[in-house]
């Protein structure tokens, strides 16, 4: 019962965050991209949190439970993609596009027809993914507390809907940061407890050998060992490549739109790499340990079509002390809520900034502006939230034996791959016609659809890797062959492409293009909420019966509280240091140098706004 109170208090806090930061929204630029004032640490943690969800701890954990190192190796593609593509190039380029939505960028690259095509597809895709992640979070909580799965989907979905609608992207990034702190603290603690139980890393490998599980834990499995030939070297290579492509895709550009400039965007990407490496370790070890010490409990989990997806929940209940189990559930909720709120905000931005103006032009109606457009964005966010809840309820009823992991693989191979190929290539290959992206998608959809209906057409279902290695070469060939038609494009389109790349490579002048910064305000507001979370966790110290459990609570509480105190004190210490270095304060000093007032408190002209 105490754990349920912890979850209830957490959900209430997230609503409070949305209400507090809502005053920072003056227009759609603030609501959808935080007015391009997001600090690197805030954007970096938010992007990292949006990259995974409770699926990591259900479907992903189930895969790690079954296949050991295979999923770990497959996930390295995303990390390598960030190191080779995002850090040196795209993180900076994407911010310098000076856009609000992904389809807006696609319009600048290929034109309005491709923009509208991707806008509608993007909205549908994000809805499906957000619903799957909401479903995954509800599975975890229902497994721990034996609660009704459908009721949990509704409750969690409504909370995300409310704070996302109220606070916009400021609420999304602020709650993501707070949720990230909880998630990192709890997963690191659980990983340490798991390793302690099996005798450290050496003990982990020794137990794998003692139980004769070397074949189950080896990275590359044999053909036929798992249904669909999962975890073979072909499967891992396909996972590696699709993760790599995703990091370079133009469709991922919105994650850096909120940054102040290109330098801040690159720093946020560096933080994402560090957190990504830590995450891969702490997300893989607990389900691996569950396979060694709690396999009967996991496989005996009732109420799930795929019991392996309960591995993380079971090992959490086994090792965490009373009170902290509720915090771990909060961490799992945090993972899903961060993905769902990001999807909500970006979908609402696409409909408001890309779809709505086009419909107004089509029906010859004057589009809304200013506060009225902001209200439309909020209404759109709410409606999309209800739709995600409905889809999650549908998945809960029809998931079947393939589980969340299987559903995600099908969506990735059938829908995501055809869309991502041209968007990953178009930022490196300039001379392609305006129809190159749509032609590539259309060509890829042919093998993609054949793969989806392969069981009915060919009497056997294509595996994920078969779908990838048939679809990807088709997309590459069509995209590069389209370059042969570049010379037939009109001069106006060539100038458009030249302007796209000129803007992408032009550094952002924050003071001139945006103006007022709010670094210290972000530190203060989020720091105060961080302290509140740390102190609340500290109250749970009285629940464990042994001193070891109490020390674990105090360590988590102390780490989070200390960080919050540093965040609150940082603006004060920075101001004192500058005052000591400059005895005579220059009357022309910027507001950020004097403490970083909230942008609501000092009105300044902002030139980088969302397009009307």
HELIX and SHEET records of a PDB file:
HELIX    1   1 UNK A    2  UNK A   21  1                                  20    
HELIX    2   2 UNK A   22  UNK A   24  5                                   3    
HELIX    3   3 UNK A   28  UNK A   33  1                                   6    
HELIX    4   4 UNK A   34  UNK A   36  5                                   3    
HELIX    5   5 UNK A   40  UNK A   50  1                                  11    
HELIX    6   6 UNK A   54  UNK A   57  5                                   4    
HELIX    7   7 UNK A   59  UNK A   67  1                                   9    
HELIX    8   8 UNK A   69  UNK A   74  1                                   6    
HELIX    9   9 UNK A   76  UNK A   81  1                                   6    
HELIX   10  10 UNK A   82  UNK A   90  3                                   9    
HELIX   11  11 UNK A   91  UNK A   96  1                                   6    
HELIX   12  12 UNK A  102  UNK A  110  1                                   9    
HELIX   13  13 UNK A  112  UNK A  145  1                                  34    
HELIX   14  14 UNK A  149  UNK A  198  1                                  50    
HELIX   15  15 UNK A  200  UNK A  210  1                                  11    
HELIX   16  16 UNK A  214  UNK A  217  1                                   4    
HELIX   17  17 UNK A  227  UNK A  229  5                                   3    
HELIX   18  18 UNK A  233  UNK A  248  1                                  16    
HELIX   19  19 UNK A  250  UNK A  256  5                                   7    
HELIX   20  20 UNK A  262  UNK A  293  1                                  32    
HELIX   21  21 UNK A  295  UNK A  299  1                                   5    
HELIX   22  22 UNK A  307  UNK A  310  5                                   4    
HELIX   23  23 UNK A  311  UNK A  319  1                                   9    
HELIX   24  24 UNK A  324  UNK A  350  1                                  27    
HELIX   25  25 UNK A  351  UNK A  355  3                                   5    
HELIX   26  26 UNK A  356  UNK A  362  1                                   7    
HELIX   27  27 UNK A  370  UNK A  398  1                                  29    
HELIX   28  28 UNK A  403  UNK A  411  1                                   9    
HELIX   29  29 UNK A  412  UNK A  416  3                                   5    
HELIX   30  30 UNK A  417  UNK A  425  1                                   9    
HELIX   31  31 UNK A  436  UNK A  452  1                                  17    
HELIX   32  32 UNK A  454  UNK A  458  1                                   5    
HELIX   33  33 UNK A  464  UNK A  482  1                                  19    
HELIX   34  34 UNK A  483  UNK A  488  5                                   6    
HELIX   35  35 UNK A  491  UNK A  504  1                                  14    
HELIX   36  36 UNK A  510  UNK A  513  1                                   4    
HELIX   37  37 UNK A  519  UNK A  539  1                                  21    
HELIX   38  38 UNK A  540  UNK A  542  5                                   3    
HELIX   39  39 UNK A  547  UNK A  581  1                                  35    
END                                                                             
